Amino acid sequence: MEQYWSGSAINENKGMVDNLHRYGVITSRKVAEVMETIDRALFVPSGGGLQPYVDSPMPIGYNATISAPHMHATCLQLLEKNLQPGMRVLDVGSGTGYLTACFALMVGPQGRAIGVEHIPELVSFSIENIQKSAAAQPLKGGSLSVHAGDGRQGWPEFAPYDAIHVGAAAPEIPQPLIDQLKPGGRMVIPVGNIFQDLKVVDKNSDGSISIRTETSVRYVPLTSKKLNCELVKWMTGKAVVVYTTCCK
């Protein structure tokens, strides 16, 4: 829930990464390289005055957000050992595709990066974004793909996964995601309702699970498209307009 900088002083992707270094958020050379290579501006909706390199979450429509850069860096570092070349990673709630693209570069063409997003319009948007980015080749080659579906059920087709990232908060850790985590694998997931913690879930070689809390966070809920739209209606009171926009 911290914000390390604000305003429009940072106007390029490398400056954003340099700031993350300066504030001690990024300590990994590999994470820095990947975040420099994948330009965040390509994954933030244009218009509306959004400044893509500010350290803040930003709305992407459908009651969803793209996380702040420091949270992206944190999750990449927590998962780095499970994002080695040839490994498999699942990105639940992939949104505009930013972290899915980063994951694809880290696991390389012999690995597999899967994004799952329950809003079909965001799936289409994320694919367009990735095609403009340095992850276009993995997308074309098939080692990166984004799918419309209920991320709480994971994506069994390519399981088990060395790494699972969840980009929205669940009241509890979904069992299908635990089941799809490979022994030796790691999942990073925000858990809670009003008060949330970023949990690090490690599956041990014997299949047992170890869970620890990394930090306090604030994410939008992990939910279905229908429930997501109903939440928007309840929050805004603009039932007809918001429901039509969200669920068309």
C-alpha positions in Angstrom: 0.0 0.0 0.0 3.1 2.2 -0.1 3.7 4.7 -2.9 7.4 5.4 -3.4 7.0 8.4 -5.8 4.2 10.4 -7.4 3.8 13.2 -10.0 5.0 13.4 -13.5 8.8 13.6 -12.9 9.3 10.1 -14.3 8.5 10.1 -18.0 10.3 7.0 -19.3 10.3 3.3 -18.4 14.0 3.2 -17.5 13.5 6.1 -15.1 10.8 4.1 -13.4 13.1 1.1 -13.0 15.9 3.3 -11.8 13.6 4.7 -9.1 12.7 1.2 -8.0 16.4 0.5 -7.6 16.9 3.8 -5.7 14.2 3.0 -3.2 15.5 -0.6 -2.7 12.5 -2.3 -4.2 14.5 -4.0 -7.0 17.6 -5.8 -5.9 17.7 -8.4 -8.8 19.5 -7.7 -12.0 17.3 -10.0 -13.9 14.1 -8.4 -12.7 15.5 -4.9 -13.6 16.4 -6.1 -17.1 12.9 -7.6 -17.7 11.1 -4.5 -16.4 13.3 -2.3 -18.6 12.5 -4.4 -21.6 8.7 -4.5 -21.1 7.5 -0.9 -21.3 4.8 -0.4 -18.8 3.2 2.4 -20.9 2.1 -0.1 -23.5 -0.1 -1.8 -20.8 -1.7 1.3 -19.3 -4.9 2.5 -21.1 -4.2 5.7 -23.1 -6.2 8.8 -22.3 -7.7 9.9 -19.0 -4.4 11.6 -18.0 -2.9 8.3 -16.7 0.9 8.6 -16.2 2.2 5.0 -16.7 5.5 5.4 -14.7 4.0 6.8 -11.5 4.2 4.3 -8.6 0.5 3.8 -8.3 -2.2 1.3 -9.4 -4.3 2.5 -12.3 -7.8 1.7 -13.5 -8.1 -0.4 -16.6 -11.9 -0.7 -16.7 -14.3 -3.4 -15.5 -13.5 -2.6 -11.9 -9.9 -3.8 -12.4 -6.6 -2.2 -12.0 -3.0 -2.6 -13.1 -0.9 -2.8 -10.0 1.7 -0.2 -9.0 5.2 -0.7 -10.4 6.6 -1.5 -6.9 4.1 -4.4 -6.6 5.1 -5.8 -10.0 8.8 -5.7 -9.0 8.0 -7.3 -5.6 6.1 -10.2 -7.2 8.8 -10.7 -9.9 11.5 -10.9 -7.2 9.5 -13.3 -5.0 9.0 -15.6 -8.0 12.3 -15.2 -9.7 13.7 -18.6 -8.7 10.6 -20.2 -10.2 10.8 -18.2 -13.4 14.0 -19.8 -14.8 14.3 -20.7 -18.5 12.1 -23.7 -19.3 9.7 -23.3 -16.4 6.0 -22.8 -16.5 4.1 -19.9 -14.9 0.4 -19.1 -14.5 -0.8 -15.5 -14.2 -4.3 -15.3 -12.7 -6.1 -12.1 -13.2 -3.7 -11.1 -16.0 -5.4 -7.8 -16.7 -3.7 -5.8 -19.4 -1.0 -8.5 -19.8 2.0 -6.6 -18.2 3.3 -9.3 -15.8 2.4 -12.1 -18.2 4.7 -10.5 -20.7 7.5 -10.1 -18.1 7.0 -13.8 -17.1 7.3 -14.9 -20.7 10.7 -13.2 -21.1 11.9 -14.8 -17.8 11.0 -18.4 -18.7 12.1 -18.0 -22.3 10.9 -19.8 -25.4 11.3 -23.3 -23.9 9.1 -22.3 -21.0 5.4 -21.4 -20.9 3.6 -18.3 -19.6 -0.2 -18.5 -19.3 -2.4 -15.6 -18.5 -6.0 -16.1 -17.4 -8.5 -13.2 -17.2 -12.2 -13.4 -16.6 -13.1 -10.3 -18.7 -12.9 -11.2 -22.4 -12.4 -7.5 -23.4 -9.3 -7.4 -21.2 -8.0 -10.6 -22.8 -8.3 -9.0 -26.2 -6.7 -5.8 -24.9 -3.8 -7.6 -23.3 -3.0 -9.5 -26.5 -3.0 -6.2 -28.4 -0.6 -4.8 -25.8 1.7 -7.8 -25.9 1.9 -7.7 -29.7 3.3 -4.2 -29.4 5.9 -5.2 -26.7 9.1 -7.1 -26.5 7.1 -10.2 -25.7 5.5 -10.3 -29.1 7.7 -13.1 -30.3 6.8 -15.5 -27.4 3.1 -14.8 -28.1 3.6 -15.5 -31.8 5.7 -18.6 -31.0 3.1 -20.0 -28.6 5.2 -20.0 -25.4 2.9 -17.1 -24.1 -0.9 -17.2 -24.3 -3.8 -15.4 -22.6 -7.1 -17.1 -22.0 -10.6 -16.0 -20.9 -11.7 -18.0 -17.9 -12.3 -18.1 -14.2 -8.8 -17.8 -12.7 -9.9 -19.3 -9.4 -9.9 -22.6 -11.3 -6.5 -22.1 -12.6 -5.7 -23.4 -16.1 -5.3 -27.2 -15.8 -4.2 -27.7 -19.5 -0.6 -26.7 -18.8 -0.3 -27.6 -15.1 1.6 -28.2 -13.0 3.2 -24.8 -12.7 6.6 -23.8 -11.2 5.1 -20.3 -10.4 1.6 -18.9 -10.0 0.9 -15.2 -9.6 -2.5 -14.0 -8.6 -3.3 -10.3 -9.3 -6.5 -10.0 -7.3 -7.4 -10.7 -3.7 -9.1 -13.9 -2.7 -10.8 -14.4 0.7 -8.9 -17.7 0.9 -6.4 -19.5 -1.3 -8.3 -21.4 -4.0 -7.6 -25.1 -3.8 -7.4 -25.6 -7.6 -4.4 -23.2 -7.6 -2.7 -25.2 -4.8 -3.4 -28.4 -6.7 -1.8 -27.0 -9.9 1.4 -25.9 -8.2 4.3 -28.2 -8.9 6.2 -29.6 -5.9 9.0 -27.1 -5.4 6.8 -24.4 -6.9 5.8 -21.0 -5.4 2.6 -19.0 -5.6 2.2 -15.3 -4.7 -1.4 -14.3 -3.9 -3.1 -11.5 -2.0 -5.5 -12.9 0.6 -8.2 -11.2 2.5 -11.3 -9.0 2.2 -11.0 -5.4 3.5 -7.6 -6.1 5.1 -5.3 -8.2 2.8 -1.8 -9.8 3.0 0.4 -10.8 0.2 1.0 -14.5 0.9 3.9 -16.6 -0.4 2.8 -20.2 -0.8 5.5 -22.8 -1.3 4.7 -26.4 -2.2 7.4 -28.7 -0.6 8.8 -31.8 -2.4 6.4 -34.0 -0.4 3.4 -32.0 -1.5 2.9 -30.2 1.9 2.3 -26.4 1.8 4.2 -23.7 3.6 2.7 -20.2 3.8 4.1 -16.9 5.0 3.0 -13.3 4.8 5.2 -10.9 2.8 3.5 -7.6 3.3 0.1 -5.8 3.7 -1.6 -5.0 0.3 -4.8 -3.6 -1.2 -6.0 -5.4 -4.3 -9.4 -5.6 -6.1 -11.3 -8.8 -5.5 -10.7 -12.1 -7.4 -14.1 -12.9 -8.7 -16.2 -13.9 -11.7 -17.2 -11.4 -14.4 -20.9 -11.5 -13.2 -20.0 -10.9 -9.6 -17.4 -8.3 -10.6 -20.2 -6.3 -12.4 -22.6 -6.6 -9.5 -19.8 -5.2 -7.3 -19.4 -2.3 -9.6 -23.2 -1.6 -9.5 -23.2 -1.8 -5.7 -20.2 0.5 -5.4 -21.3 3.2 -7.8 -25.1 3.0 -7.7 -25.2 3.5 -11.5 -26.7 0.1 -12.2 -27.8 0.5 -15.8 -24.9 2.4 -17.2 -22.2 0.5 -15.3 -23.7 -2.9 -15.8 -24.1 -2.3 -19.6 -20.5 -1.2 -19.9 -19.1 -4.0 -17.8 -21.1 -6.9 -19.0 -21.8 -6.2 -22.6 
